[in-house]
Every structure is written in structure tokens, then in C-alpha cells.
């Protein structure tokens, strides 16, 4: 790429006036990732949304339900790590295509399960496929977006989780009532094949995309003043990452916040059935609202962070302070289990998930802000491993608590853990000199 194009683009970015005529291919790509995440969440939420009917039919306890849900999280956690490494090796175009086909087939087959072991096995396999989505999407954002646009790009693809969860909660119970819960698994699984056709047409690496213009490539390159790429390989790379305090800040931050998302996502339909007496039809009418709140939270965090960066606040500081302020609404989830009104409970849960999603968007953006592109998927995968293992433990503990006590201790922990995560973020996070000097932010 000519140096004068990059220099001109860097000057425009520094002045806060990127050329809108430079091209929009990167935004088509991130919206395709958004629909990947929507499909991902519809598939994974199929079991959770239908769990009241499945639990009643097979007479599962809450501990049994926790075992099924935890099976997904264990494999999902491992794939975040191994999937990130694999995506760094083979690329996201092929990697995400194979992953979507795999998880879609597994989700369809889940509709034929008839036992605790069968459901747990298919959920374990589902986690293997779905664990590729976020490391792959984060890698694409690092490759295709200048730093000042990354938080918004992450908010777009990450908001697909909320939209997918809302669609699943709104439509799958109605499909189950009309055609049976097994048909709902088949219907949700088929969506992945539709997405696959779009992905193969829209996405190619930046260096060889057939439809990207030189001006857009220059704009992207000019805004990617990331820390210099590491030449280390193999064990040396891992040792370097293990000693990096920023890695531990991201790992601990996500390990203490993601379990809260899993708690609300996996247990909300069952909670509404157990504690509030909701039928599948009533779950369809109300259980989608927290996901809409989370969707708003994704964009709130991304837009506020981007606004701060455009006004000269250093990138990492802007991301961190969004996390700090997001803790306030997250705490609103604590009294949700104790209020008498179901509508008040749902309102508090919506407020908490709005704050969580804002925090989560920053957590997913930080790896691309702090690390070179060749290790972004690996760092993201490592944090996903920690988050998945912590989430599996929290999910299993919730099942035991509900069987023996109630939902209230889980709601309490869900409110307090993100505060601890933010403390670790503030204590450990350090901005690399090369990133701190980035005028593009």
C-alpha cells in the first residue's frame, strides 16, 4: 500500500474526520459477524428456553439441569482457547465456516436426545463449535478496524448475543407449543446454513478482499497503531503472555463477569417457571426483555467509549472507566429475587444486564487495544477459557443452591462479582507505550 495513502488517512483520523467515501466493506463484515452471533445464541438458548418443558418431561432436578448446562460451558471454555489458536493458524474465513456447520448440526441432533447423558453430550459438542465465534470475531475486528472504531464494531457483533437470546425466548417456546420442543431444535439449527452462504461471499482477509478499495485499506492501516507484533513463537510466546499483567487483567476480569451473563441466560427461563409460575407461552412474552436491555448496553458501552477516545482520552483509560460505571446497574440484580412483583424483578434484571453488556463490550475490545494482531485471538481465547471454567462452576453451584436453598444467593453473587472484576482491572491494567501514543485512539 502506498505510504502517502496511509499518511493521508492517518492525518484525517488524527483530525477526527475519516473519509466516509473510503469504503464500507468493514461494516458489511461486522454486521455479518453480528448475524453469526445471533445464530450462535439462538442455538445455545434453545435448550435453556425449553428447559421447563424438558425438565418436566424427564423429571430432572436443578442439579441435573446444572450438569447439562455446565457440559456446554466446559467444552466452550476449552474451545475459546484452542479455537483462538487454531483461528490464528488457519484464518477466520475457513475456521468460522466449519464451526457454524458443526454447531448447527449438533443443535439439530439435540432434538433427538432422550436422557440426561444424551442432553449433556450434545451440549458438550455444541460448546466445541460455538467457542470459535468470539475469538474469530475479535480477530476480524482487530484486522479490519482502526482503533477508534473497534469498540463500536465489537458492540455490533457482541449485541448479536442479546438479539439472538431475545429471538430465542420469543419464538422457540411458541414453536414448541405448536410443533413440540424437538422441532424447535431442528428449526434453530437450520439457521446456521443460511448464514454460511452469506459469510463465504462477504468475508475475505483485508490483504486480498476482492471488493475493498485502497482508500478503505489505508484508513484501516493508519488507525492500527497497535503494539508492535511479537516475533516470539511457541513456548516463548506463551511464557511472554503468562508474564504480561494485561493478560491477567483481561483473564480475571472476564472470569469474574461472564458467569453473571451465563446465570441470567441459562437460568432465567427456569427461574421464571419455578419462582414466578410462568408457562412456556408466558416465558415467550416476557423473557426476551432482558436481552433487549443487554443489546442496548452493548451499544452504550461502545458509543461512550468511542466518544471519550475521540475527545482525547487514552483508549485503555476510556475502556476501563466504562467498566467502572457499568458496575452500578449490575448491582441492581441483587434485589431482583426478593421483590414481590414479577415486573419489578424483570426490570431490575434488565437494568443489571444493561450494565453487564456495557462491561462485556469493553472486555472484548481490550485484547485488540493491547496486543498485536497475531495474538489477539489467542489472548481472547485464554480469557474465554477462564471465563468458561468459572461460568461452569457458577452454573453447577447455582443448581445445587436452588435445590437446597433458593435463587437468592446466586442473585447476590451475580451482583458482586463484577465489582471484584473491575478492581482487578484497575490494579493490573497497564497501557503499552506504543498504544498510549496512538493518536487515532
N, C-alpha and C positions, 0 to 999 in steps of 0.2 A: 504494500500500500504506500503511495507517495507520502513523504513526510509533510509536504505542505498541506495536504488534506487533513492529516491528523492535527497539525499545529493550528490550522484554522478552526477545526472543530473544538479543540481544547480551549481556544480563545473564546469561542461562543459559549462554551459551558462555564468558563470562569466568569463571564459576564451575566450568566443566568439566562441566556437566550438561545437554547438549542434550536436548530433549524427544523421546523416541523415537516418541511418538504424533503428532509433527508431520507425518509422511508419509514414504513410501519411494519416491516416483516417481524421484528422482535415482538410486537404487541399481538400479532396473529399467533405467534408461537406460544406466548404466555397464556393466551386465552384457550389454546388447545390443551395446555397443561391444566388449566382450570377445569376443563371438562374431564380430563383424566382423573383428577381428584374427586370430582362429582361421582363419576362411575365407581371409583375406588370405595367411596363412603357408602354409596347405595348397596354395594355388595357386602361390605363388612357389617352394615347396620341391619341387614336382612334378618339375621338370627336374633339380634337384640330386640328389634321391634316386634318380632313374632314370638319372643320368649314366653310371654304369658300363656299363649296357646300351646306351645311346645312343652312347657313345664307342667301344665295341667294334664296334657295327654300322656306324658311319660312319667308323671309323678316325681319329678326331680326336686331335690331340696335346693336351697340357695347355695349351699356348699357345692352341690353338683353343678349348678349353673356357673359358679365361680371357676370350677375346674375347666369347663368348656371355654369360657371366655379367656382364661389365663393361657390355655393352649395356643390360642391365636397370638397373644402378646409375646409369648416366649419365642416362637419362630419369627414373628415380626421384628422383634428386637435383634435377633441374630442376623436377619436379612438386611436390616438397616446398616450393619457394619460390613458384612460380606458383600451385600449388594452395592454399597458405595465403592468398595474396592474394585468390584467387577465392572461397574459402570465407568470408573476411571480407566479401565483397561480396554473395554470393547466399545465404549461410547454409548450415549443415551438413546440414539435412534433405534438401534437394534435391541438394546437392553430393555427399554420400556415397552417396546412392541412385544417381546417374548413374555415379559412379566404380566402384561394385561391379558394376553391369551391364557396364560396359566391360571391367574386368579379367577377369570371368568368361567373357565371350565370347572374348576374346583367348586365355585359357588353354585353352579348348576347341579353338580353331583351331591351337594349338601342336602338338596331337597329329597334325596333318596335314603337318608340316614334313618336308623330305627333304634339307636341305643346311645347311651352316654359315651361309650367308646367311639362310636361312629361319628357323632357330632364333634367330639373333641379332636378326632383325627382329621376331619375335613377342615375344622377351624385352624388346626396347626398348619395344614397345607396352604390354606388361604393366606395366612400370615407370611409364608415364604414369598408368594407372589406380590402381595401388597406392600411389602417392605421396600421395594425398589422405587416407589413413586416419589417420596420426598427427597432422598438423596439425588435422584435423577433430575427432578425439577429444580433443586437448588443448584446443581451443576449447570443446567441450562441457563438459569438466571445469571450466574457468575460469568458465563461465556458471552451472553447476548446483551447484557445491560450495563450501562455506566453506573457508577456507584450511586449517583444521586437518584436514579430511578429504581434501584434494587428493592427498596422497602415496599414500594407500590407494586412492583412485579411479584414479590413474594406474597403480598397481601392478596393479589388477584388469584394466584394458583392455590394458596392456602385456604382462601374463602370457599373453594370448592368443597372442602370438608363440611362446612356448615350447610351449604346449599344441598349437597348430597344427603346429609343427615336429615334435613328438613323434608326433602322429596321422599326419602325412605319412610320417615314417620308418617307422612301424609298419605302416601299411595299404597304402600305394601300391606298395611292392615286391611284396606278395602279390597285389594286383590285376594288376600287370604280369606276374607269373609265370602267373597263371590265364588272363588275357584279352589280354595283350600290353601293352607300355608305352603305346601310343597310347590305349587305353581308359582308362588311369589319368588322362590329361589331361582327357578328357571327364568322368569321374566327379568329379574335384576341381573342375572348372569349374562344374558344376551347383549346387554348394552355395551360391554367391552369390545365386541367385534365391530360395532358401528364406529366407535372411537378409533379403532385401529386403522381403518381406511383413511380417516382424516389425518391422523398423525403421520402416516407414511408419505402423504402428499405435502403436508405443511412443513415438517421439520427436516432440516439438514444442518450440519455444522456450519458455523459462521464462515469459515475459510472457503467453503465450497458450495454455499447455498446458491441455487440457480436463479433466484429472484431478488436477492438482496442487492441494493445499489451501493456504489462506492462511498457516497456521502454518508449513508447509514453506518457502514462499517467504520468509517473514520470517526464518526460521532461516538460509537461504542468504544473503539480503541482509545480515544482521547480521554474518556471518562473512567478508564480502568486502571487507575494508578494504584494498583494493589501492591501488597508487599511482594518483593522480588521472589520469583519462583525458586523453590528449593531444588538443588541438584542432587540431594540425597536420595538414596534408593534403598529398598528392602528394609533390613533391620535398622539401619542408620536413620531412615525416615521415621520409623516407629519410635525409636529412642528420642529423637528430636521432638516429636509430638507429645510423648509422655512427659517430657520436662517442661513443656510450654504451659504456663499458668493460664493462658487464654483458653487452651483446650479444656482444662479442668473447670474453668468458669462456665463454659458452654455446657459441658457434660453434667456438672452438678445442677446448673440452672434448669436444664431440661428434665433431669431425673426427678427433680422435686416439683415440677409443674405439670408435666404430661400426665402423671397418674390422676390428676384432678379432671382433665379432659376425659380420660377413659372412664372415670367414675360416672360422670354425668351422661356420657354417650352410651355406655353399656348398661347402666343400672336405672336410668330414668324411666324407660317404659315399664320395667318390673316394679319400680318404686310406685309409679302411678297406679299400677294394678294392685299391689299389696296394701299400701298405706292410704290410697285415695279412692280405691274401688273402681278404677277406670276399666271399661271394656275395651276390646280392640278398636271398635269404632270411635270411642271417646279419645283413646290414645291418638288416633289419626287426626282428630280435630284439634288437639292441644299440644302434643309432644313435639311438633315442628317448631314452635315459637322460640325455644332456647337456641336453636340452630340459626335462626334469623338474627337473633341478638349477637351470636358469635360472629356471624358474617359481617355485621356492622363493625364489630370490634376489630376484625382483620383490617378493614379499611381505615378505621380510626387510627390505629397504631401506625399503619403505613403512611397515611397522609400527614399526621402530626410530625412523625419523624422526618419525612421528606421536607416539610415546611421549615423545620428547625435547621436542617442542613443547608437549605437554600439561603438562610439568613446568617450563615457563617458559623453555626455551632458545629464543632467537630463531629464526624459521623458516629463514632462509637459512643461519645457522650450523649448524643441525641437518642440513640437506641436505648441506652441504659436508663435515661430518665423517663422514657415512655414506660419501661418496665416498673420503675418505682411508683409512678402514679397509677399504673394498672392494678396494683395491689389493693387499692381502696375498694373498687367494686367487687373484686374477688372475695373479699371478706363478707360480702352480703349473702353469700351462700350458707354461712353458718346457721343463721336462724331459720332457714327455709324448712327444715324438717320439723320445727316446733310450732310454726304458726298454724292457726286453725283453718284459715281459708286456703283452699287449694289454689285460688287465683293469686293470692299473695305469695304463696310458695313458688309458683311458676314465675312470678315477677322477680322475686329475689334470685332465682336460678338464672333467669335471663340476664340480670344485671351482672351476676358473677361470671357467666360465660362471655359476656361482652368484654369484661376486663381480662379474662384469661386469653381470649383470642388476640387482643392487642399485645399482650405479653408474648404470646407464642410467635407472632409475626416477627417481633424483634429477635427472638431466639433463633429463628430460622434464617434471618438475614445476616446475623453476626459472622457466621463462618466465611461468607463471601466478602465481608468487610475486612477480616483479619488475616486471611490465609490466601496463598497463591492458588490459582485455578486448578492446578494439578493435584491438590489435596483437599479441595472443598468437599467433594463427595465423601472422602474418607473421614474427615472431621465430622461432617454431618452424620455419617453412618455411625461413628463412635458414640456421638451424643444420643443417637436413636437407640443404640444398644442399651445404654444405661437407662434411658427413659422407658424402654420397653420392659426391661427386667424389673425396674421399680414399679411400673404400672401393673405387671403381672402379680407382683407381691401385694400391691394395694387392692387389686381386684379380688384376689383369693381371701385376703383379710376381711374385705367387705362382706363376702358371702358368709364367713364364719360369724362376724359381728351381727349380721341381720338374723341369722338362725338363733343366736344366743342372747342378743340384747335388742338392738334396733338399728335403724339407719342413722341415728343422730351422731354417734361417734365418727362415722365416715364423713358426714357433712362438716363436722368440726375440723377434721384433718384436712379436708379439701380446701377449707378457707385459710388455714395457717401455713401449709407447706409452701405456697408460692412466696410468702413473705420471707421465709428462710432462704428460698432460692435467690431472691433479689439481694439479700445480704451477701451471699457468696459471690454474686455477680459484682457487687460494688467492691468487695475486698480483693478479688482476684484479677479482674479485667484490667489489662493494660493496652494502650494503643501503640502499635509499632510505629517507629519514626516515619517510615515511608508512607504509612496510611494517614498519619497525622498531618503530613504535608500535602495531602491531596486537596487541591483547590476545588475539584469537582464535587467532593463530598458525596 
